[in-house]
Amino acid sequence: MAEFERAAATRPLDRLHCPLCGLPNECGPAQSGTFDTPCWCTAVEFNAEALAALPAEERGRACICFRCATGAASDPK
């Protein structure tokens, strides 16, 4: 593996918007550029329907927002 590929594999992607709704995903590591930054996503249970709705090319690569992750986006007001 080239040095560039090795470095890229250890940094979060700079995707700052939810691939489902387009709103900011508030991903701490994506914002800071390091996995040393904590993120809200480690403390919530993800909605299985939201994860299933992710486009295949985004799975494991882009963070969804809190509303989509928890199903709050589909809750009636």
Backbone bond lengths (Angstrom), bond angles and torsions (degrees), N, CA, C in turn:
res aa  C-N    CA-C-N  psi(-1)  N-CA   C-N-CA  omega(-1)  CA-C   N-CA-C  phi
1 M - - - 1.455 - - 1.531 107.97 -
2 A 1.324 115.77 132.58 1.452 120.87 179.23 1.527 109.95 -67.95
3 E 1.325 115.87 156.32 1.470 120.85 -178.92 1.524 111.13 -57.46
4 F 1.328 118.38 -41.71 1.465 122.12 179.00 1.522 110.75 -61.43
5 E 1.331 117.84 -44.93 1.468 121.31 179.70 1.519 110.99 -63.35
6 R 1.318 117.16 -39.64 1.455 121.34 179.71 1.533 109.96 -64.60
7 A 1.330 118.45 -43.66 1.465 122.35 179.18 1.521 110.71 -65.83
8 A 1.326 117.86 -41.89 1.465 121.58 -179.15 1.524 111.10 -64.39
9 A 1.315 117.78 -32.91 1.465 121.51 -178.71 1.522 112.02 -71.84
10 T 1.321 117.67 -17.28 1.455 120.52 -177.78 1.526 113.05 -103.04
11 R 1.329 117.27 2.89 1.466 121.88 178.36 1.520 109.59 -115.03
12 P 1.321 117.72 143.50 1.462 119.97 176.42 1.528 110.23 -70.16
13 L 1.316 115.43 153.43 1.461 119.80 174.77 1.519 108.98 -71.16
14 D 1.308 117.04 152.82 1.464 120.62 -178.44 1.532 111.44 -92.84
15 R 1.302 115.91 42.38 1.465 121.07 177.40 1.524 108.17 -88.18
16 L 1.314 115.29 110.99 1.461 120.88 -171.36 1.520 113.85 -103.74
17 H 1.332 117.46 3.66 1.464 120.68 -178.97 1.528 110.37 -126.46
18 C 1.300 114.75 147.12 1.457 122.31 179.55 1.531 109.46 -66.88
19 P 1.327 118.31 128.19 1.457 120.40 179.06 1.537 113.02 -71.50
20 L 1.325 117.44 -10.97 1.467 120.27 179.73 1.527 112.23 -90.69
21 C 1.327 116.96 -45.18 1.473 119.48 -174.90 1.521 113.89 -116.74
22 G 1.322 117.56 -14.85 1.458 121.46 178.85 1.515 115.29 86.12
23 L 1.325 117.77 -4.44 1.461 120.88 178.27 1.531 110.10 -77.50
24 P 1.338 118.09 160.99 1.465 120.03 176.59 1.533 110.48 -56.63
25 N 1.326 116.28 137.55 1.464 119.66 -178.36 1.526 112.96 -92.04
26 E 1.331 117.41 -7.97 1.469 122.62 177.96 1.534 112.21 57.06
27 C 1.326 116.76 31.81 1.467 121.69 179.75 1.525 109.32 -74.45
28 G 1.329 116.33 112.77 1.459 121.27 -179.52 1.518 113.19 -58.73
29 P 1.339 118.88 -50.74 1.460 119.66 179.61 1.532 113.31 -62.43
30 A 1.320 118.03 -38.41 1.466 120.10 178.94 1.524 110.46 -65.41
31 Q 1.325 116.73 -37.30 1.459 120.50 179.88 1.528 112.06 -70.59
32 S 1.332 116.99 -38.49 1.463 120.52 -175.89 1.524 113.30 -90.19
33 G 1.337 116.97 -23.25 1.461 120.81 -177.77 1.514 113.87 85.53
34 T 1.355 116.77 11.93 1.464 119.78 179.32 1.523 110.74 -143.79
35 F 1.313 115.38 143.55 1.465 120.00 177.32 1.529 111.84 -75.67
36 D 1.337 118.16 -2.51 1.456 121.49 175.84 1.530 111.58 -73.34
37 T 1.323 117.16 -15.72 1.461 122.58 179.45 1.522 109.14 -83.29
38 P 1.326 118.40 128.46 1.467 120.34 178.83 1.533 111.55 -68.23
39 C 1.313 115.65 159.31 1.464 120.86 -179.99 1.527 109.75 -136.97
40 W 1.308 116.04 148.97 1.465 122.80 179.11 1.526 111.30 -59.94
41 C 1.326 117.20 -26.92 1.465 120.77 -171.78 1.524 113.72 -67.77
42 T 1.322 117.21 -16.50 1.461 119.21 -179.39 1.525 112.40 -79.15
43 A 1.347 116.79 -8.13 1.463 120.08 -175.42 1.532 113.74 -116.87
44 V 1.335 117.79 12.95 1.463 119.88 -179.96 1.524 110.74 -127.97
45 E 1.316 114.58 157.42 1.463 120.48 174.11 1.526 107.52 -93.54
46 F 1.325 116.55 127.18 1.453 121.22 -176.24 1.521 111.88 -82.45
47 N 1.309 115.62 140.69 1.452 124.13 176.52 1.535 108.57 -70.51
48 A 1.326 117.08 121.33 1.464 121.49 -177.25 1.521 112.01 -61.96
49 E 1.319 117.57 -35.12 1.468 120.70 179.22 1.529 111.10 -65.15
50 A 1.317 116.51 -39.56 1.465 120.12 178.91 1.518 110.55 -65.31
51 L 1.313 117.05 -43.91 1.464 120.03 178.65 1.521 111.07 -63.11
52 A 1.320 117.34 -39.18 1.468 121.31 179.31 1.526 111.78 -67.87
53 A 1.339 116.82 -26.26 1.467 121.00 -178.75 1.526 112.90 -79.78
54 L 1.324 117.53 -11.26 1.460 119.57 179.95 1.522 110.70 -64.48
55 P 1.331 117.49 135.31 1.464 119.61 174.17 1.535 109.16 -59.95
56 A 1.306 116.91 143.43 1.464 121.81 -176.10 1.522 112.52 -52.46
57 E 1.333 117.44 -39.10 1.466 120.15 -177.50 1.528 113.10 -71.77
58 E 1.332 117.67 -13.33 1.460 121.78 179.37 1.532 112.69 -98.39
59 R 1.319 118.17 -15.84 1.464 121.12 -177.57 1.516 111.00 -63.16
60 G 1.330 115.02 127.17 1.457 120.55 -179.55 1.516 113.84 75.67
61 R 1.328 117.79 5.59 1.456 120.58 -177.44 1.526 113.70 -124.82
62 A 1.331 117.66 -28.77 1.466 120.67 -177.65 1.521 109.81 -127.97
63 C 1.322 116.01 141.90 1.461 121.09 -179.75 1.526 110.55 -86.99
64 I 1.324 115.23 139.45 1.459 118.84 173.23 1.525 108.38 -90.95
65 C 1.315 116.45 162.81 1.470 120.03 -177.84 1.531 110.74 -79.70
66 F 1.326 115.58 167.54 1.453 121.91 -179.36 1.531 111.07 -58.57
67 R 1.324 117.07 -44.43 1.469 120.94 -177.87 1.530 110.56 -59.77
68 C 1.314 117.55 -46.40 1.463 119.97 179.63 1.529 110.90 -70.63
69 A 1.317 116.65 -40.28 1.469 120.95 -177.76 1.522 111.98 -61.50
70 T 1.325 116.60 -37.07 1.459 119.86 -175.64 1.526 112.90 -98.10
71 G 1.308 117.58 -3.63 1.454 121.17 -178.92 1.515 112.88 84.09
72 A 1.329 118.23 3.93 1.461 121.62 -179.78 1.519 112.12 -64.02
73 A 1.345 116.95 -26.04 1.462 120.47 -178.48 1.525 111.27 -65.19
74 S 1.327 116.94 -26.07 1.454 119.31 -178.26 1.530 113.01 -99.60
75 D 1.342 116.92 -2.42 1.460 120.56 179.03 1.524 110.73 -72.04
76 P 1.323 118.29 133.90 1.466 119.99 176.14 1.524 110.15 -67.87
77 K 1.282 116.81 146.93 1.471 122.27 -179.73 1.501 110.22 -88.54
